[in-house]
């Protein structure tokens, strides 16, 4: 048994009890993170649809999956930006990063508003 496994066994013997306030903070955190995930995923879908139109791709759902998967490569949104810039470059589309970042920002705001309404 490794030290990590031994620690996990030892810690699991002690039940963790949260106060009502701690449970409320935990619930709020889970809600916020879930909403943030939904907003970013929606932003990536809108961004992929926009980019697919410029790239002349008809398989928007497939491309959206690729863009969403790119977002899990590294922390932050730079991985999505890099993927789009590579795709635009490979397709011979001259577009600058600032334009793509502005679209990312606009789609993030739109996604936030859509998630808030639901």
N, C-alpha and C positions, 0 to 999 in steps of 0.2 A: 504494500500500500504506500503510495507516495505521500509526501507531506501535505500536498493540496487535498488529497482525498481524506487524509486523517483530519485535517482542519474542518473539512465539510461535515464529516461525521460528528466531530465534537460540537460544532456550531449547531447542527441539526438537533442536538439533544436539548437545547435551550429554546423553548418556544418564544418567538418574538411577539410581543404584545404592543400594539400601538394604541395611543390614547385616541379619543374621538377627534381631537384636533389634528393629530398626525394622520389619521385615516382620511380626514377631509382634504388635507394637503396632498396626500398621495392620490386621491381620486381626482383632484383638480389637475395635478400633474399629468396623470394618465389621459385625461380629457384633452388637455392642451397639446400633448404630444400626438395624440390620435388626429386631432384637427390639423395640426401642422403637417403631418404625413399626408393626409387627404388633400390639403391645399397644394403641396408641392407636387404630388402625383397628378393632380388635375392641371396644374401649370405645365407640367411636362407633356401631358397629352395635347394641350392646346398648342404648345411650342412645336411639338412633333407634327401636328396637322399643318401648321404654318410652314414649317421647313419642308415637309413632304410636297406641299404645293409648289414651292420654289424649285425643289429638286426634280419635280415631275414624277414623283412616286405615287402609284395608285394604291399601294398596300399600306394605308395609313395606320391600321391597327398593328401590323408587324413593325413598322418604323417606330410607332409610339412605344412598343415594348422594348425596342433597342435603346431608345432615349431614356426610358425609365430605368432600364438595367444599367445604363451608363452612370446614372445618378448614384448608384450604390458602389461605384468603384472607389471613390475617395470621399472624405468628409467635405461638405460644401457643394457649391454648384459649378465649380470650375470644370469638373469632369463632363458635365452636360455641354457647357460652352465649347470645350475642346472637341467633343464628338461632332457637334454641329459644324464647327469651323473646318474640321477634317472632311466632313461630308460635302460641304459647300466647295471646298478646294478641289476635291476629287471630281466633282461634277463641273468644274470650271466656272463656278458662280463667284463673282467678285462681290464680297460683302464684308464689311469691317466688323470687328468684335463689338464696337460700341452699339451698332445697330442691333446686333443679336442680344446684347445685354439690355438694351431698351425694351426689346420685345419680351425678354424674360421677365423684366420688371412689370411691364404692362399686364402680361398674362398672370403673374403672381397676384397682382391686385384684383384682377377679374376673378381668379380662382378663389381668393379670399372672400370676395363678396358673394360668390355663388355658394360657398360652403356655409357662410353665415346665414343665408336665407333658408338652407335646408335644415 
